[in-house]
Amino acid sequence: MSSVGGTRLGQAGTQVNLTSGVPVLPKDVTARSWIVSDAESGAVLASHNAHWRLPPASTLKMLFADTVLPKFPRTTEHKVVASDLAGMGAGSSVVPIKQGESYTVHDLWLGVFLRSGNDAVHVLAHMNGGVDQTVADMNAHAQDLQALDTHVVTPDGYDEPGQVSSAYDLTLFARSGLQKKDFREYCSTVSAKFPGETTKKKGKSVRGTFEIKNTNRLLSGDSDVSVYPGIAGVKNGNTTNAGATFTGVAERNGKVLLVTVMNPEKDEHNEVYKEAAKILDWGFQADGKVQPVGELVAPKNAAQASAQPGATASGEAGGDTAAKPAASSSASASEEEDGSSGVGIALAIVGGLLVLLAGAVFLVNRRWPLPDLVRRRPRP
């Protein structure tokens, strides 16, 4: 396995420093791979096969969103044509998106995050120059994030030979994506109204809406899973080859943790969420007591910028990052379902120009912009 983030993360099996005062890990975690980390400092608190290269299912949509979301204003409208919806795998999860209808970019991203809609992904990918171009962009962005376990074949995470990622890389995607205001909003939205199909009534065109609900069960709850206290996003997935996968972010008492769980062996309903919740519980108990076993590395551009003369790490978060806290989503049958994060983006105006201090993004880990709605959520 890769040793990005530390030598111990490249070792097989469970990695944790169980010294005096550190709670023991939950005994009944069966995932093939998992990792829990401090989202702000980047410290990896514990892991299990963190760099195993496994099929990611719809959690790969976090990388898709982190790559493509900044390219189109949310108010941009797009009329869907047949070619936009071509090439989706059999059994794909869909919103559904209808050919001949127009949708805003905002609508499409809600479809990606709440319904894990592969149809919404393909429409956005075609807006981005096509599926092949989007896959190339995603692979390049993964390299920039130092997510070296990841190889993208399809932008939606559908099972394809050679398409892999890792618990470590999925956490990097979540950490990077959560830097973006729109990403935080979409991945933390529980339900939304989505545009329906246009019909004729009394000679007039009428277009109604229907409700879509987030399939992340730690965010929306289910019969056997409660809403997780402090949950604020990110993304879930499920395919035949990948099994269930999940990345989530949650805040408690000023601490923000990221967790990724891949393919639990225990075949029980919502098992991936149950195991993620147990690992998060342990993380909140252990954070501040346990010595890290590794770290979430900074993107290449942040590391390079921090090494430049004049780079500063004292900037206050600005733009869409000057806010509050964030965390996850669910999956479908033979296809998937799904959901990247960091710290704060420092913006400064120098000579009338807006300058991105990329180095400060991961050097100053003191601001965690989570949506207001998370702090207002009643705690179970």
Buried (B, 14 or more C-beta within 10 A) or exposed (E): BBEBBBEBBBBEEBBBBBEEEBBEBEEEBBBBBBBBBBBBBBBBBBBBBBBBBBBBBBBBBBBBBBBBBEEBEBEEEBEBEEEBBEBBBEBBBBBBBBEEBEBBBBBBBBBBBBBBBBBBBBBBBBBBEBBEEBBEBBBEBBEBBBBBBBBBBBBBBBBBEEBBBBBBBBBBBBBBBBBBBBBBBBBBBBEBEBBBEEEEEEEEEEEEEEEBBBBBBBBBBBEEBEBBBBBBBBBBBBBEBBBBBBBBBBBBEEBBBBBBBBBBEEEEEBBBBBBBBBBBBBBBEBBEEBEBBBBBBBBEBBBEBBEEEEBEBEBBBBBBBBBBBBBBBBBBEBBBBBBBBBBBBBBBEEEEEEEBBBBBBBBBBEBBBBBEBBEEBEEE
